[in-house]
Amino acid sequence: MPSTMEAVDAVVRHIGFDPARARAVARSLTEDGGLPAGAPGRSPELLVDHVVDIVLGCAVDAPLRAIAATVRHYRAMATGGANLETAPESVVRSAGDALDIWADIAVNGDSNLLRRDQIEIVSNWGEIAFHTSAAVRRFVPTGTTATHWRDGGHRRSTTINGAALVDCLRELFSKDR
């Protein structure tokens, strides 16, 4: 399992985030308990969902003091804004679930299926959109209409290339490591 610094280096190299910002995001997530802190003389070991949180934290336009809360907020967004509390267990309930499933397929499944995908994180209103060859799947806060423009200004978003994220995750979590 990779350390925090290995994960940050891979995220910067493959996805292209600013190195200083990526380190600061990882530090902020660690201080808030979102990433493991490790122990004296021992580096923390990250899981796939921790690396996804670093990517998400780098992609959102939020101050460092609010990164952990913002990542939790984005992970909690529901498909199309629907309330899925009483939905069957098999239904993907949140953007966090969808991101973790996507990352698991990237690491353990046929990652070629995901290379053409794009993951768009909208910063000026909460939204994560998965752009695939078949459709766009939007996750927004519960009770919000996913298909409406929710701001009077322009849309500020970061789009993550699926191939770049697949390469990043496979480098960190491949069985050959």
MARLUMSE-479898 format. One line per field, with one value per residue: x negated, z negated, y of N, C-alpha, C in turn; residue in three letters. Coordinates in Angstrom, 1 decimal. Each point is the difference from the previous one (the first is absolute). Layout:
<rs>
n_u [X ...]
n_w [Z ...]
n_v [Y ...]
ca_u [X ...]
ca_w [Z ...]
ca_v [Y ...]
c_u [X ...]
c_w [Z ...]
c_v [Y ...]
code [ALA ...]
</rs>
This chain:
<rs>
n_u [-0.8 0.4 -1.0 0.2 -1.3 0.0 1.1 -0.5 -1.1 0.8 0.7 -1.1 -0.7 1.0 0.5 -1.1 0.4 0.1 -1.3 -0.2 1.0 -0.5 -1.2 0.4 0.6 -1.0 -0.7 0.8 0.1 -1.3 -0.1 0.9 -0.9 0.0 -1.2 -0.5 -0.4 0.0 -1.3 -0.6 -0.7 1.3 -0.2 1.0 0.9 0.1 1.4 0.7 1.0 -1.1 -0.5 1.2 -0.1 -1.3 0.4 1.1 -0.8 -0.8 1.1 0.5 0.8 -0.7 0.1 -1.3 0.4 0.6 -1.2 -0.2 0.5 -0.7 -1.0 0.3 0.2 -1.1 -0.6 0.7 -0.4 1.3 0.3 -0.2 -0.6 0.1 1.0 -1.2 0.4 1.1 -0.9 0.2 -0.6 0.6 0.7 -0.7 -0.3 -1.3 -0.5 -0.1 1.1 0.5 -0.6 0.4 1.2 0.0 -0.5 0.9 0.9 -0.5 0.0 1.2 0.7 0.8 -1.2 -0.1 0.9 -0.9 -0.9 1.1 0.2 0.8 -0.7 1.1 -0.8 1.2 -0.8 0.6 0.4 0.5 -0.9 0.2 -0.5 0.5 -0.9 0.9 -0.3 0.7 -0.4 0.7 -0.7 1.0 -0.9 1.1 0.1 0.4 1.0 -1.1 0.4 -0.4 1.2 0.1 -0.2 -0.8 -0.5 0.0 -1.2 -1.3 -0.2 -0.5 -0.8 -0.3 -0.5 0.2 -1.1 0.9 -0.7 -0.1 1.3 0.3 -0.8 0.5 1.2 -0.2 -0.7 0.9 1.0 -0.8 0.3 -0.7 0.6]
n_w [0.0 0.7 -0.1 -0.9 -0.3 0.1 -0.8 -0.8 0.0 -0.1 -0.9 -0.5 0.0 -0.4 -1.0 -0.5 -1.2 -0.5 0.0 -0.1 0.8 0.8 -0.3 0.2 1.1 0.3 -0.3 0.7 1.0 -0.1 -0.1 0.9 0.2 1.1 -0.3 0.1 -1.3 -0.1 -0.2 -1.2 1.0 0.2 1.3 0.2 -0.1 1.2 0.0 0.9 -0.9 -0.7 1.0 0.1 -1.4 0.2 1.0 -0.7 -1.0 0.9 0.3 -1.3 0.2 -1.0 -1.0 -0.3 -0.7 1.2 0.4 -1.2 -0.5 0.9 -0.2 -1.3 0.2 0.7 -0.9 -0.7 1.1 0.3 0.6 0.8 -1.2 0.4 -0.8 -0.3 -1.1 0.7 0.9 0.9 -0.7 1.1 -0.4 0.9 -1.3 0.2 0.1 -1.3 0.0 0.9 -0.7 -1.1 0.5 0.5 -1.2 -0.5 0.9 -0.2 -1.3 -0.2 0.8 1.0 -0.3 1.1 -0.7 -0.9 0.9 0.6 -1.2 -0.4 -1.0 0.0 -0.7 -0.2 0.0 0.9 0.3 -1.0 0.7 0.2 1.2 0.2 0.9 0.5 0.7 -1.0 -1.0 -0.5 -1.0 -0.5 -0.9 -0.7 -0.8 -1.0 0.9 0.6 1.0 0.5 0.7 -1.1 0.7 -1.0 1.0 -0.4 -0.5 0.2 0.6 -1.2 0.9 -0.6 1.1 -0.5 0.7 0.5 1.1 -0.3 -0.4 1.1 0.8 -0.6 0.0 1.2 0.2 -0.7 0.7 1.0 0.3 1.0 -0.7]
n_v [-1.2 1.1 0.8 0.9 0.1 -1.3 0.1 0.9 -0.6 -1.2 0.6 0.5 -1.1 -0.7 0.6 0.5 -0.4 1.2 -0.2 1.3 0.2 -1.0 0.5 1.2 -0.5 -0.8 1.0 0.8 -1.0 -0.1 1.3 -0.1 -0.9 0.7 0.2 -1.2 0.2 -1.3 -0.3 0.3 0.6 0.2 -0.1 0.9 -0.9 0.5 0.1 -0.7 -0.2 -0.2 -0.7 -0.6 0.0 -0.4 -0.8 -0.4 -0.1 -0.5 -0.7 0.0 1.1 -0.5 0.9 0.0 1.0 0.1 -0.4 -0.4 1.1 0.7 -0.8 0.1 1.3 0.0 -0.7 0.8 0.6 0.2 -1.1 1.0 0.0 -1.3 -0.1 -0.6 0.6 -0.2 0.4 -1.0 -0.9 -0.6 1.0 0.6 0.3 0.0 1.2 -0.1 -0.6 0.9 1.0 -0.6 -0.2 1.3 0.4 -0.7 0.4 1.2 -0.4 -0.6 0.9 0.0 0.6 -0.7 -0.6 0.4 -0.4 -0.2 -0.5 0.9 0.5 0.7 0.8 0.4 1.1 0.7 -1.2 -0.6 -0.6 -1.3 0.0 -1.2 0.3 -0.8 -1.0 -0.5 0.7 1.0 -0.4 0.7 0.4 0.3 1.1 -0.7 -0.1 -0.1 0.8 -1.2 0.2 0.7 1.1 -0.2 0.8 1.3 -0.5 -0.1 -1.1 -0.1 -0.7 -1.1 -0.3 -1.2 -0.2 -0.8 0.2 1.3 0.0 -0.7 0.7 1.1 -0.5 -0.4 1.1 0.5 -0.7 0.0 -1.2 0.6 0.8]
ca_u [0.8 -0.8 0.0 0.7 -0.8 0.1 1.3 0.0 -0.9 0.6 1.1 -0.6 -0.6 1.0 1.2 -0.5 0.3 -1.1 -0.6 0.2 1.4 0.3 -0.6 0.8 1.3 -0.3 -0.3 1.3 0.8 -0.6 0.3 1.4 0.3 0.4 -1.1 -0.7 -1.1 -1.2 -0.5 -1.4 -1.0 0.8 0.9 1.3 0.3 1.3 0.8 0.4 0.9 -0.8 -0.6 1.1 0.2 -1.0 0.4 1.2 -0.4 -0.8 0.8 0.9 -0.5 0.4 -1.2 -0.6 0.7 1.3 -0.1 0.5 1.5 0.5 -0.2 1.1 1.2 0.0 0.2 1.4 1.0 0.8 0.3 1.0 0.6 1.1 -0.2 -0.1 -0.1 0.7 -0.3 -0.7 -1.5 -0.7 0.0 -1.1 0.7 -0.7 -1.2 -1.2 0.2 -0.3 -1.5 -0.7 0.2 -0.8 -1.4 -0.2 -0.1 -1.2 -1.1 0.2 0.8 -0.4 -0.1 0.2 1.4 0.1 -1.0 0.7 0.9 -0.5 0.7 0.1 0.4 0.5 -0.3 0.8 1.2 -0.4 0.3 -1.0 0.6 -0.8 0.3 -0.4 0.4 1.4 0.8 -0.6 0.7 -0.3 0.2 0.2 0.5 1.4 1.0 -0.4 0.2 -1.3 -0.1 0.2 -1.2 0.4 -0.8 0.2 -1.2 -0.6 -0.2 -1.4 -0.1 -1.3 0.3 -1.1 -0.1 0.1 -1.2 -0.9 0.3 -0.3 -1.4 -0.4 0.4 -0.6 -1.3 0.0 0.6 -0.2 -0.4 -1.4 -0.6]
ca_w [0.0 0.1 -1.1 0.4 1.0 1.2 0.6 0.5 1.2 1.1 0.4 0.7 1.3 1.0 0.2 0.3 -1.0 -0.6 -1.1 -1.4 -0.3 -0.3 -1.3 -1.0 -0.1 -0.7 -1.4 -0.6 -0.2 -1.1 -1.3 -0.3 -0.2 1.3 0.4 -1.2 -0.3 -0.2 -1.4 0.0 0.8 0.9 0.9 0.1 1.2 0.5 0.8 1.3 -0.3 -0.5 1.2 0.6 -0.7 0.3 1.3 -0.2 -0.8 0.9 1.1 -0.4 -0.2 -1.4 -0.8 -0.6 -1.3 0.3 0.9 -0.5 0.0 1.4 0.5 -0.6 0.6 1.4 0.0 -0.4 1.0 0.5 1.4 0.4 -1.1 -0.6 -1.4 0.2 -1.3 -0.1 1.2 -0.3 -0.2 1.3 0.7 -0.3 -0.7 0.0 0.9 -0.6 0.4 1.4 0.2 -0.5 1.0 1.1 -0.3 -0.2 1.3 0.5 -0.6 0.0 1.1 1.4 -0.1 1.3 0.1 -0.7 0.5 0.8 -0.9 -0.6 -1.3 -0.1 -1.3 0.1 -1.2 -0.4 -0.7 -0.2 1.0 0.6 1.2 0.6 1.4 0.6 1.4 0.1 -0.6 -1.1 -1.3 -0.8 -1.4 -0.6 -1.3 -0.1 0.1 1.1 1.4 0.6 1.4 0.1 -0.3 -1.3 -0.4 1.0 0.7 0.8 -0.6 -0.3 -0.3 0.4 0.7 -0.2 1.1 -0.6 0.3 -1.0 -1.3 0.0 -0.1 -1.4 -0.9 0.3 -0.5 -1.5 -0.6 0.8 -0.7 0.2 -0.8]
ca_v [1.2 1.1 1.0 1.3 0.7 -0.8 0.2 1.4 0.1 -0.6 0.9 1.2 -0.5 -0.5 0.9 1.3 1.0 0.7 -0.8 0.6 -0.2 -1.4 -0.3 0.7 -0.7 -1.2 0.4 0.4 -1.2 -0.8 0.7 -0.2 -1.5 -0.6 -0.9 -0.5 0.8 -0.8 -0.1 0.4 -0.9 -0.8 0.8 -0.5 -0.8 0.5 -0.9 0.7 1.1 1.2 0.6 0.7 1.2 1.0 0.5 0.8 1.2 0.8 0.4 1.0 1.3 0.3 0.3 -1.2 -0.3 -0.6 -1.1 -1.2 0.1 0.0 -1.3 -0.8 0.6 -0.5 -1.5 -0.3 0.4 -1.1 -0.1 0.8 0.7 -0.8 -0.5 -1.5 -0.6 -1.2 -0.8 -1.3 0.0 -0.1 1.3 0.9 1.0 1.3 0.3 -0.7 -1.4 -0.1 0.2 -1.2 -1.1 0.3 -0.2 -1.5 -0.5 0.5 -0.7 -1.4 -0.5 0.4 1.4 0.5 0.5 1.3 1.0 1.1 0.8 1.2 0.3 1.4 0.5 1.4 0.6 1.1 -0.7 -1.4 -1.0 -0.9 -0.6 -1.0 0.0 -1.3 -0.1 -0.3 1.0 0.8 -0.3 1.2 -0.1 1.3 -0.1 -0.5 1.0 0.9 -0.5 -0.2 0.5 1.4 0.8 0.5 1.2 1.0 0.2 -1.0 -1.3 -0.3 -1.4 -0.7 -1.3 -1.0 -1.0 -1.4 -0.7 0.5 -0.5 -1.5 -0.2 0.3 -1.0 -1.3 0.2 -0.1 -1.1 -1.2 -1.2 -0.1 1.0]
c_u [-0.9 0.0 0.7 -0.9 -0.1 1.3 0.0 -0.9 0.6 1.2 -0.5 -0.5 1.0 1.1 -0.4 0.4 -1.3 -0.6 0.2 1.4 0.3 -0.6 0.9 1.3 -0.2 -0.2 1.3 0.9 -0.6 0.3 1.4 0.4 0.6 -1.0 -0.7 -1.3 -1.3 -0.3 -1.4 -0.9 0.7 0.9 1.4 0.2 1.4 0.7 0.4 0.9 -0.7 -0.6 1.1 0.4 -1.0 0.3 1.1 -0.4 -0.8 0.9 1.0 -0.7 0.4 -1.3 -0.4 0.7 1.3 -0.1 0.6 1.6 0.5 -0.1 1.2 1.3 0.2 0.3 1.4 1.0 0.7 0.2 1.2 0.7 1.2 -0.3 0.1 -0.1 0.7 -0.2 -0.7 -1.5 -0.8 -0.1 -1.2 0.7 -0.6 -1.1 -1.2 0.1 -0.4 -1.5 -0.8 0.2 -0.8 -1.5 -0.3 -0.1 -1.3 -1.2 0.1 0.7 -0.6 0.0 0.1 1.4 0.1 -0.8 0.6 0.9 -0.6 0.9 -0.1 0.4 0.3 -0.2 1.0 1.4 -0.4 0.5 -1.2 0.7 -1.0 0.4 -0.6 0.4 1.5 0.8 -0.8 0.8 -0.4 0.4 0.1 0.5 1.5 1.0 -0.3 0.3 -1.3 -0.2 0.1 -1.3 0.3 -0.8 0.2 -1.2 -0.4 -0.2 -1.5 -0.1 -1.4 0.4 -1.3 0.2 0.0 -1.3 -1.1 0.2 -0.2 -1.5 -0.6 0.4 -0.7 -1.5 -0.1 0.4 -0.1 -0.6 -1.5 -0.8 -0.9]
c_w [0.0 -1.2 0.6 1.1 1.3 0.8 0.6 1.2 1.2 0.5 0.8 1.4 1.0 0.3 0.2 -1.0 -0.5 -1.1 -1.4 -0.4 -0.4 -1.4 -1.1 -0.2 -0.8 -1.5 -0.7 -0.3 -1.2 -1.3 -0.4 -0.2 1.3 0.6 -1.3 -0.2 -0.1 -1.5 0.0 0.7 1.0 0.9 0.0 1.3 0.5 0.8 1.2 -0.3 -0.6 1.2 0.7 -0.7 0.2 1.4 -0.1 -0.7 0.9 1.1 -0.4 -0.3 -1.4 -0.8 -0.8 -1.4 0.2 0.8 -0.5 0.0 1.5 0.6 -0.5 0.7 1.5 0.0 -0.4 1.0 0.6 1.5 0.4 -1.1 -0.7 -1.4 0.1 -1.3 -0.1 1.2 -0.4 -0.1 1.3 0.7 -0.5 -0.6 0.0 1.0 -0.5 0.3 1.4 0.3 -0.5 0.9 1.3 -0.2 -0.2 1.4 0.7 -0.4 0.3 1.2 1.3 0.1 1.4 0.2 -0.5 0.6 0.8 -0.9 -0.5 -1.3 -0.2 -1.4 0.1 -1.4 -0.5 -0.4 -0.1 1.1 0.4 1.2 0.6 1.5 0.6 1.5 0.1 -0.6 -1.0 -1.3 -1.0 -1.5 -0.6 -1.4 0.1 0.1 1.1 1.3 0.7 1.3 0.1 -0.4 -1.3 -0.5 1.1 0.9 0.9 -0.8 -0.2 -0.4 0.4 0.6 -0.1 1.1 -0.6 0.2 -1.0 -1.4 -0.1 -0.1 -1.4 -1.0 0.3 -0.4 -1.5 -0.6 0.9 -0.8 0.1 -0.9 -1.1]
c_v [1.2 0.9 1.3 0.7 -0.7 0.3 1.5 0.1 -0.6 0.9 1.2 -0.4 -0.4 1.0 1.4 1.1 0.7 -0.8 0.6 -0.1 -1.4 -0.4 0.6 -0.6 -1.3 0.3 0.4 -1.2 -0.8 0.7 -0.2 -1.4 -0.7 -0.9 -0.6 0.8 -0.8 -0.1 0.4 -1.0 -0.9 0.8 -0.6 -0.8 0.3 -1.1 0.8 1.2 1.2 0.8 0.8 1.2 1.1 0.6 1.0 1.3 1.0 0.7 1.1 1.3 0.4 0.4 -1.3 -0.3 -0.8 -1.3 -1.3 0.0 0.0 -1.3 -0.9 0.4 -0.6 -1.5 -0.3 0.4 -1.2 0.0 0.9 0.8 -0.7 -0.5 -1.5 -0.7 -1.4 -0.9 -1.3 0.1 0.0 1.4 0.8 1.2 1.4 0.1 -0.7 -1.5 -0.2 0.2 -1.2 -1.2 0.2 -0.3 -1.5 -0.7 0.4 -0.9 -1.5 -0.6 0.4 1.5 0.6 0.6 1.5 1.1 1.1 0.9 1.3 0.2 1.5 0.4 1.5 0.7 1.1 -0.4 -1.5 -0.9 -0.8 -0.6 -1.0 0.0 -1.3 0.1 -0.2 1.2 0.8 -0.2 1.1 -0.3 1.4 -0.2 -0.5 1.1 1.0 -0.6 0.0 0.7 1.5 0.8 0.8 1.2 1.0 0.3 -1.2 -1.3 -0.2 -1.5 -0.5 -1.4 -0.8 -1.0 -1.4 -0.8 0.4 -0.6 -1.5 -0.2 0.3 -1.1 -1.3 0.1 -0.2 -1.3 -1.3 -1.1 -0.2 0.9 -0.6]
code [MET PRO SER THR MET GLU ALA VAL ASP ALA VAL VAL ARG HIS ILE GLY PHE ASP PRO ALA ARG ALA ARG ALA VAL ALA ARG SER LEU THR GLU ASP GLY GLY LEU PRO ALA GLY ALA PRO GLY ARG SER PRO GLU LEU LEU VAL ASP HIS VAL VAL ASP ILE VAL LEU GLY CYS ALA VAL ASP ALA PRO LEU ARG ALA ILE ALA ALA THR VAL ARG HIS TYR ARG ALA MET ALA THR GLY GLY ALA ASN LEU GLU THR ALA PRO GLU SER VAL VAL ARG SER ALA GLY ASP ALA LEU ASP ILE TRP ALA ASP ILE ALA VAL ASN GLY ASP SER ASN LEU LEU ARG ARG ASP GLN ILE GLU ILE VAL SER ASN TRP GLY GLU ILE ALA PHE HIS THR SER ALA ALA VAL ARG ARG PHE VAL PRO THR GLY THR THR ALA THR HIS TRP ARG ASP GLY GLY HIS ARG ARG SER THR THR ILE ASN GLY ALA ALA LEU VAL ASP CYS LEU ARG GLU LEU PHE SER LYS ASP ARG]
</rs>
